[in-house]
Amino acid sequence: MTEPIRQPARRRFLTFAATLPAALGLSVGGAEAQQAMIPTASDMEGPFYISNMPVVTSLNRFGKSGEAMRIAGRVMNASTPETPVAGARLEIWQTDGTGRYYPEQNGDYSDFSDADLDLRGTVIADADGYFEVLSLFPKEYWPRPPHIHYRISADGFRPLITQHYLDTRPRDRPHRTANVIRDQTPALYPAPTIYIAPV
């Protein structure tokens, strides 16, 4: 296991957050503008959502091949954007390095054998709203760019379904787009901050 994985999650997040504007090719003001849509806009759920997936530290539970990557970000309160949402529940799913989902069906965790379910899982944000999980760089499939699906929920907040787009810049969705930082091992995806709205 590499040193970045052994570091406390908050320290790793602060390290990449300090370099985020440069990594995105933005000024500090530009980086703030990229993440300024509050609350985060919803997006289509997309294919193959499986409910009640277990909490994981790696979405790649069964060792699918591809470019290893960490997803790290933060969940904040849209009504007071400096306030983290402790314990936010992020259900995350994505394709593998060939553009395939596991499984290519919708349903509930109980509908499948565990071995059929991969590159998906639940991640819980810490007391400061930070989350991190190991994964793979998802492959695009026509006509979609590489992307990650999220369903975010927390007590007292409206559920949010959204997506993040990697190494690409949909002009109408800059607040959900960032580049993977590949000079770290494994590569790091600094996910744009997610702002969820209170009920």
N, C-alpha and C positions, 0 to 999 in steps of 0.2 A: 504494500500500500504506500502511496506517495506521501510526502510531507504535507502538501496542501490538504489532503483528506484528513490528516491527523490534527490539523489546527482546529481550534474552536470555530464553530460556524460563524459567529459574529465577527471574529477577527478576519476570517477569509472574506466575508461580505464587505467589510470596511476596506480591505485591501483592494478588491476589484472596484468598489464604488469610487474610490479616489482616482482611479484611472479610467473610469467609464467614459467621460466626455471625450478624451483623446482617442479611446478605442473606437468610438463611434464617429470620429472625425468632426466633432462639434465643439464649439465654445461652451463654457459652463452655462451661459444663458440659453444656448441652443439645446443643450441636453435637457435643461429644465422644461423648455418648450415641447420637446419630444414626449415628455411624460405628463404634460399638463392637462390632459383630458380627465377631469374628475367629476363624477365617478368614472371608472374605466368603462368604456362602451362594451355592450354585449356583442356577441357574435353568434353565428349558427353553432348548434351543438356539434354538427358534423357526424360522420359515421361511427358506429360501433362503440357507443358508450356502454360500459358495464358498471352497474351500481354496486355499492358495498364492497369495493375492492379493499384488501387489507392495507394497513399502514406499512410502508416500505422505506428503506434507505437507498434502494436502487430499483428503478423501473425495469431494468434489464435483468430480471430475476433468474433467467435460464440461459444467459450467456450468448445471446444473439450476436452475430458478427457485425462489425461496423466501427465507426469512429467514436471512441469513448468521449463522453461529455458530461459535465456537471451543469445542472440547471439551478440557479440561485436567484432569489429575489426577495421581495417584501410585500406584505399585505397591510394596507393602511386604511384608516377611517376616512371616507370621502367627505364627511361633514367637518372634520377637524384633521386636515391632511398630515399633520405632524404626529398624529396619534396612531400607534400600531394596533393591529387587531390580533391580540394574543390568542393562540389556539385556533386560528383560522384553519379550516379543513380544505385542502386542495386535492381534488380528484383529477389526476393527470393521465392523459393517454396520447399515444403518438405512433407513427410507423417505425419500422426498423430501417436498416440501411439499404433495403431494396424497395421500400415503399409499401410494405405489407403491414396490416394490423393483425394482432393476435387476441381474440379471434376476429374474423370478419363477420361479426354478428352483434346485435344489441342484446341486452339481457341483464341478469343479476348474477353476481358471483356464484350463488348457489346453483345456477343453471348449468355450470360447466365444471369439468375437472380442473384442478389447480394448474396442471401442466399445460392446459390450453390457453392460459391467460398470461400474457407477457407484454412488456413495454407499456405498462399501465399500473396504477396503484394510487394510494392515498398518502399525502404528506401533511404533517401538522406543523403550522408555523409556531415558532417559539414565543417567549414572552415579549420580544421586541418586534414580532411580526415577520421575522426572517424565516425563510425556508430554503432547503437545499436537498437535492436528490441526484444520484448518479443516473446516467442514461446513455443513449447513443444519439448521434446527429441523425435526425429523421430525414428520409429521402423524400424528395418531391414526387408527386404523381400528377399527371395532367388532369386539369389545368392548375393545380394547386402548387404554390411554392412550399418549401420545407416549413412545417408548422407544428405547434404543440397545442393540444386541447386542454382546457381547464374548466372545471366546475368548482366554484369556491363558495363555501358556506361558513357561517359563524352565528352563534347565538346573538339575537338582536339585530341581525343584518339581513338584507335581501340577498338571496342566492344570485350568483353571477355566473353565466356561461360565457367564456371568451376564448380567444386564441392568441398565440404569439407567433410571429413570423421571423425566421432566422436568415441572416445573410441576404436579405432582400428588402426592398423598401416600397411596399404598396403605398401609393401617394395618398390614399385616403385613410391610412391606418398607421401613421408614423409612431403613435403612442404605444403601439404593440409590436414594434420592430426593433431588433438590435442585432449586432454582429457577434458571432462566436469569437472569443479570444483564444487563438490557437497556440500562443507561445507559453501556455501552461499545460501541465500534464496531470490529469486529463484536461482537455480543452474546457473552457468555461463559457456558458451562456448566461450573461448577466440580464436576466429577465426584467423588462420594464416594470416599475412599481405598479401593483394592482391596488386600486382604490375601490372599496365596496361601500355601499350606502346603508345607513341604519334603516330599520323598519320605521 
